[in-house]
Amino acid sequence: MNLTKEQEQKILTNKVIDIALRLAFIFLITALCFQIIKPFIIMVVWGIIIAVAIFPLYNKLSLALGGRFKLAAILYTLFALSLLIGPSIMITGSLVETTSTLAKGFHEGTLTVPPPAQSVNEWPLVGDEVYALWSQASNNLEETLKQNRTQVKELGEAFISAVAGVSGGILQFIVSIIISGVFLANNKSTYAVTIKIVSRLRDKDQGLHYTNLAVATIRSVAQGVLGVALIQAILGGAGMYVMDIPGWGLWTVFILILAVAQLPPLLILLPAIVYVFSVADTTPAIIFSIWSIIVSMSDGLLKPLLLGRGIDTPTLVILLGAIGGMIWFGILGLFVGAIALALGYEHFMAWLDTDTQQA
């Protein structure tokens, strides 16, 4: 059947309109779905990361229970929540107790600051200023606070913001742990769907390879970065708890944040050492100092043992991806950056191999 030029143009126009309407509809549905799920994206992503990282232990638990996967997921979820909520209550209790003690002491006029040791005056650069301010606070705390009202207000606002941020983060992780339990209970179907999604972007074999690479990278970062940071925070917090340092719970959280950011926990532990030397005997203060240094340097031993295990991608690539990702996206970027750089490295090496073979 021969069509005139006008008829062909009309058919083409109708097809273009039809395609445009379909694309607009798909875009509208996609945008609507994104807006609906947007408040839950971070929690779902963390749920995926936790599920992937914990799966080897979960698998052993489910086998020990005779293949009862859902029961294993429930037990894991309850255990993980207890591990999160228990220390959180302790840390919160420490913050409340410290705040209440400070407020009560200031209101009753019984709050005192111990005088600084003479060695404080010998600190480089800031020794004189710190010694003078510390001495003034120990002699007349109320007047010192009045003279530094602006700084005290800013410090208080930062403290409240930090506590609120920690509380919000804990609530998010509670939801994420529950989501990870759901993923673990349905791990086979979840894994199969993930492979299908990735295979739509690449061929089937590459989809399986990239999925397994992402899984191994998540576990490597969880062990080598978050695992080491958690160990350092627990050890540092335990030392401060034993030495009865005020607000030890909050300082423990700061140690965890610094360790995740690949910064030395000594940035928090050093002021704690100074405080211990000013209020405690020399022997326990020296022991605490040695303990703090060991805690701060422990990542040099632990990272090579834990980071990069189970994958062929060089450890340096994983570490750079984790650090760079965290700079861009925060703590979630530890995993996003490591996975992205690992996949990019695999693509680059595959391109090099292909180019060599063709030559």
C-alpha positions as CSV (number, residue, x, y, z in Angstrom):
1,M,0.0,0.0,0.0
2,N,1.5,3.2,-1.1
3,L,1.2,6.2,1.2
4,T,1.4,9.8,0.2
5,K,4.0,12.1,1.7
6,E,1.4,13.8,3.8
7,Q,0.2,10.5,5.2
8,E,3.7,9.4,6.1
9,Q,4.3,12.7,7.9
10,K,1.0,12.3,9.8
11,I,1.9,8.8,10.9
12,L,5.4,9.9,11.9
13,T,4.0,12.8,13.8
14,N,1.5,10.5,15.6
15,K,4.4,8.2,16.6
16,V,6.5,11.0,17.9
17,I,3.5,12.3,19.9
18,D,2.8,8.8,21.2
19,I,6.5,8.3,22.3
20,A,6.6,11.8,23.9
21,L,3.5,11.1,25.9
22,R,4.8,7.7,27.0
23,L,8.1,9.3,28.1
24,A,6.3,12.0,29.9
25,F,4.1,9.5,31.7
26,I,7.2,7.4,32.7
27,F,9.0,10.5,33.9
28,L,6.0,11.6,35.9
29,I,5.6,8.2,37.5
30,T,9.3,7.9,38.2
31,A,9.4,11.4,39.8
32,L,6.3,10.7,41.9
33,C,7.8,7.4,43.1
34,F,11.0,9.1,44.0
35,Q,9.3,11.8,46.0
36,I,7.3,9.2,47.9
37,I,10.3,7.1,48.7
38,K,12.8,9.9,49.2
39,P,12.4,10.1,53.0
40,F,13.3,6.5,53.3
41,I,16.2,6.2,50.8
42,I,19.0,6.7,53.3
43,M,17.5,4.2,55.7
44,V,16.9,1.6,52.9
45,V,20.4,2.1,51.6
46,W,21.8,1.6,55.1
47,G,19.6,-1.5,55.5
48,I,21.1,-2.9,52.3
49,I,24.6,-2.2,53.5
50,I,24.0,-3.7,56.9
51,A,22.4,-6.8,55.4
52,V,25.2,-7.4,53.0
53,A,27.9,-6.8,55.7
54,I,26.3,-9.1,58.2
55,F,25.2,-11.9,55.8
56,P,28.1,-14.3,56.5
57,L,27.2,-14.4,60.2
58,Y,23.5,-14.5,59.5
59,N,24.1,-17.5,57.1
60,K,26.0,-19.4,59.9
61,L,23.2,-18.6,62.3
62,S,20.5,-19.8,59.9
63,L,22.4,-23.1,59.3
64,A,22.8,-23.6,63.0
65,L,19.0,-23.2,63.3
66,G,18.4,-25.9,60.7
67,G,17.8,-23.6,57.8
68,R,15.1,-21.5,59.5
69,F,16.0,-18.3,57.7
70,K,13.2,-16.1,58.9
71,L,13.8,-17.2,62.6
72,A,17.4,-16.3,62.1
73,A,16.5,-12.9,60.7
74,I,14.2,-12.2,63.7
75,L,16.9,-13.2,66.2
76,Y,19.5,-11.2,64.3
77,T,17.2,-8.1,64.3
78,L,16.5,-8.4,68.0
79,F,20.2,-8.9,68.9
80,A,21.3,-6.0,66.6
81,L,18.7,-3.7,68.1
82,S,19.9,-4.6,71.7
83,L,23.5,-3.9,70.7
84,L,22.5,-0.5,69.4
85,I,19.9,0.5,72.0
86,G,21.9,-0.7,75.0
87,P,25.1,1.4,74.5
88,S,22.9,4.3,73.3
89,I,21.0,4.3,76.6
90,M,24.4,4.3,78.4
91,I,25.7,7.2,76.4
92,T,22.5,9.1,76.7
93,G,22.5,8.5,80.5
94,S,26.1,9.8,80.6
95,L,25.2,12.9,78.8
96,V,22.1,13.6,80.9
97,E,24.0,12.9,84.1
98,T,26.9,15.2,83.1
99,T,24.5,18.0,82.0
100,S,22.4,17.7,85.2
101,T,25.5,17.7,87.4
102,L,26.9,20.8,85.7
103,A,23.5,22.6,85.8
104,K,23.0,21.8,89.5
105,G,26.5,22.7,90.5
106,F,26.3,26.0,88.6
107,H,22.9,26.9,90.1
108,E,24.0,26.1,93.7
109,G,27.4,27.7,93.3
110,T,29.2,24.4,94.1
111,L,30.6,23.9,90.6
112,T,34.4,24.1,90.6
113,V,37.1,23.7,88.0
114,P,40.3,22.1,89.2
115,P,43.4,24.3,88.8
116,P,45.6,23.5,85.8
117,A,48.9,21.8,86.2
118,Q,52.0,23.9,85.8
119,S,52.9,21.9,82.7
120,V,50.0,23.4,80.8
121,N,51.8,26.7,80.8
122,E,54.6,25.0,78.8
123,W,52.3,23.9,75.9
124,P,53.5,25.3,72.5
125,L,51.6,28.2,71.0
126,V,48.5,28.1,73.2
127,G,50.0,27.2,76.6
128,D,49.9,30.8,78.1
129,E,46.3,31.5,77.0
130,V,45.0,28.1,78.1
131,Y,46.7,28.4,81.5
132,A,45.4,31.9,82.1
133,L,41.8,31.0,81.1
134,W,41.9,27.7,83.1
135,S,43.3,29.5,86.2
136,Q,40.7,32.2,86.0
137,A,37.9,29.6,85.7
138,S,39.2,27.7,88.7
139,N,39.3,30.9,90.8
140,N,36.0,32.5,89.6
141,L,34.0,30.3,87.2
142,E,30.9,32.6,87.1
143,E,32.9,35.6,86.1
144,T,34.8,33.6,83.4
145,L,31.6,32.4,81.9
146,K,30.2,36.0,81.8
147,Q,33.4,37.3,80.1
148,N,33.1,34.5,77.5
149,R,29.3,34.6,77.1
150,T,29.4,34.5,73.3
151,Q,31.8,31.5,73.1
152,V,29.9,29.6,75.8
153,K,26.6,30.2,73.9
154,E,28.1,28.9,70.6
155,L,29.6,25.9,72.4
156,G,26.2,25.1,74.0
157,E,24.4,25.4,70.7
158,A,27.0,23.1,69.1
159,F,26.6,20.6,72.0
160,I,22.8,20.6,71.6
161,S,23.1,20.2,67.8
162,A,25.5,17.3,68.3
163,V,23.2,15.5,70.7
164,A,20.2,16.0,68.5
165,G,22.2,14.7,65.5
166,V,23.3,11.6,67.4
167,S,19.7,10.9,68.6
168,G,18.4,11.3,65.0
169,G,21.1,9.0,63.7
170,I,20.3,6.3,66.3
171,L,16.6,6.4,65.3
172,Q,17.6,6.0,61.6
173,F,19.8,3.1,62.4
174,I,17.0,1.4,64.4
175,V,14.8,1.5,61.3
176,S,17.7,0.5,59.0
177,I,18.4,-2.6,61.2
178,I,14.7,-3.6,60.9
179,I,14.9,-3.1,57.1
180,S,18.1,-5.2,57.0
181,G,16.3,-8.0,58.8
182,V,13.6,-8.0,56.1
183,F,16.3,-8.1,53.4
184,L,18.1,-11.0,55.1
185,A,14.8,-13.0,55.5
186,N,14.4,-12.6,51.7
187,N,18.0,-12.7,50.7
188,K,17.7,-15.1,47.7
189,S,15.0,-13.2,45.9
190,T,16.7,-9.9,46.8
191,Y,20.0,-11.1,45.3
192,A,18.3,-12.4,42.2
193,V,16.5,-9.1,41.6
194,T,19.8,-7.2,42.1
195,I,21.5,-9.3,39.4
196,K,18.6,-8.7,37.0
197,I,18.8,-4.9,37.6
198,V,22.6,-4.8,37.0
199,S,22.4,-7.1,34.0
200,R,20.1,-4.7,32.3
201,L,23.0,-2.3,32.2
202,R,25.6,-4.9,31.2
203,D,25.4,-8.5,30.0
204,K,24.4,-11.3,32.3
205,D,27.9,-12.4,33.3
206,Q,29.0,-8.8,34.0
207,G,25.9,-8.3,36.0
208,L,26.7,-11.2,38.3
209,H,30.4,-10.1,38.5
210,Y,29.6,-6.5,39.4
211,T,27.0,-7.5,41.9
212,N,29.5,-9.8,43.7
213,L,32.1,-7.1,43.5
214,A,29.8,-4.6,45.2
215,V,28.9,-7.1,47.9
216,A,32.5,-7.8,48.6
217,T,33.4,-4.1,48.6
218,I,30.7,-3.4,51.1
219,R,31.9,-6.1,53.4
220,S,35.5,-5.0,53.1
221,V,34.7,-1.3,54.0
222,A,32.4,-2.5,56.8
223,Q,35.3,-4.5,58.3
224,G,38.2,-2.3,57.4
225,V,36.7,1.2,58.1
226,L,33.6,1.0,60.2
227,G,34.8,-2.1,62.1
228,V,38.1,-0.5,63.0
229,A,36.4,2.8,63.9
230,L,34.0,0.9,66.2
231,I,36.8,-1.0,67.9
232,Q,38.7,2.3,68.5
233,A,35.6,4.0,69.8
234,I,34.8,1.1,72.2
235,L,38.4,0.9,73.5
236,G,38.7,4.7,73.8
237,G,35.4,5.0,75.5
238,A,36.2,2.2,77.9
239,G,39.4,4.0,78.9
240,M,37.5,7.3,79.6
241,Y,34.8,5.4,81.5
242,V,37.4,3.8,83.8
243,M,39.0,7.2,84.4
244,D,35.6,8.7,85.1
245,I,36.0,11.5,82.6
246,P,32.9,13.7,82.5
247,G,30.8,13.3,79.3
248,W,32.7,10.1,78.3
249,G,29.7,9.0,76.2
250,L,29.8,12.1,74.0
251,W,33.5,11.8,73.6
252,T,33.1,8.2,72.5
253,V,30.8,9.3,69.8
254,F,33.3,11.9,68.6
255,I,36.0,9.2,68.6
256,L,33.8,7.1,66.4
257,I,33.2,10.0,64.0
258,L,36.9,10.9,63.8
259,A,37.9,7.3,63.2
260,V,35.4,6.9,60.4
261,A,36.7,10.1,58.9
262,Q,40.2,8.5,59.0
263,L,41.4,11.1,61.6
264,P,43.3,10.0,64.7
265,P,41.2,9.5,67.9
266,L,44.1,11.2,69.7
267,L,42.5,14.5,68.7
268,I,39.8,13.6,71.4
269,L,42.0,11.5,73.7
270,L,44.8,14.1,74.0
271,P,42.6,16.7,75.9
272,A,41.3,13.7,77.9
273,I,44.9,12.9,78.8
274,V,45.5,16.5,79.9
275,Y,42.4,16.4,82.1
276,V,43.4,13.0,83.7
277,F,46.9,14.4,84.5
278,S,45.2,17.4,86.2
279,V,42.8,15.4,88.5
280,A,44.3,11.9,88.9
281,D,47.5,10.4,90.3
282,T,50.5,10.1,88.0
283,T,50.5,6.3,87.6
284,P,46.9,5.9,86.3
285,A,47.4,9.0,84.2
286,I,50.4,7.5,82.5
287,I,48.6,4.2,82.0
288,F,45.7,6.0,80.4
289,S,48.1,8.0,78.2
290,I,49.7,4.8,76.9
291,W,46.3,3.2,76.4
292,S,45.1,6.2,74.4
293,I,48.2,6.1,72.1
294,I,47.7,2.4,71.5
295,V,44.0,3.0,70.7
296,S,44.9,5.8,68.3
297,M,47.6,3.8,66.5
298,S,45.7,0.5,66.3
299,D,44.2,1.3,62.9
300,G,47.7,0.9,61.4
301,L,47.6,-2.8,62.4
302,L,43.9,-3.5,61.9
303,K,43.3,-1.9,58.5
304,P,45.7,-4.0,56.5
305,L,44.2,-7.1,58.1
306,L,40.6,-6.2,57.5
307,L,40.4,-3.9,54.5
308,G,40.3,-5.4,51.0
309,R,39.7,-9.0,52.2
310,G,37.9,-11.3,49.8
311,I,38.3,-9.1,46.7
312,D,41.0,-8.7,44.0
313,T,40.7,-4.9,43.9
314,P,43.8,-3.3,45.5
315,T,43.3,-2.1,49.1
316,L,44.5,1.4,48.1
317,V,41.7,1.7,45.6
318,I,39.1,0.7,48.2
319,L,40.6,3.1,50.8
320,L,40.8,6.1,48.4
321,G,37.2,5.4,47.3
322,A,36.0,5.3,50.8
323,I,37.7,8.5,51.9
324,G,36.8,10.4,48.7
325,G,33.2,9.2,48.9
326,M,32.9,10.3,52.5
327,I,34.2,13.8,51.7
328,W,31.5,14.1,49.1
329,F,28.5,12.2,50.6
330,G,29.2,11.8,54.3
331,I,29.4,8.5,56.1
332,L,27.2,6.8,53.5
333,G,29.8,7.8,50.9
334,L,32.3,5.4,52.5
335,F,30.4,2.6,50.7
336,V,29.2,4.5,47.7
337,G,32.7,5.9,46.9
338,A,34.4,2.5,47.5
339,I,32.0,0.7,45.2
340,A,32.1,3.3,42.5
341,L,36.0,3.4,42.5
342,A,36.2,-0.4,42.6
343,L,33.8,-0.7,39.6
344,G,35.7,2.0,37.8
345,Y,39.0,0.2,38.4
346,E,37.5,-3.0,37.1
347,H,36.3,-1.2,33.9
348,F,39.7,0.4,33.4
349,M,41.6,-2.9,33.8
350,A,39.2,-4.6,31.5
351,W,39.7,-1.9,28.9
352,L,43.5,-2.3,29.2
353,D,43.3,-6.0,28.8
354,T,41.0,-5.7,25.7
355,D,43.3,-3.1,24.2
356,T,46.4,-5.4,24.7
357,Q,44.6,-8.4,23.2
358,Q,43.6,-6.4,20.1
359,A,47.2,-5.2,19.7
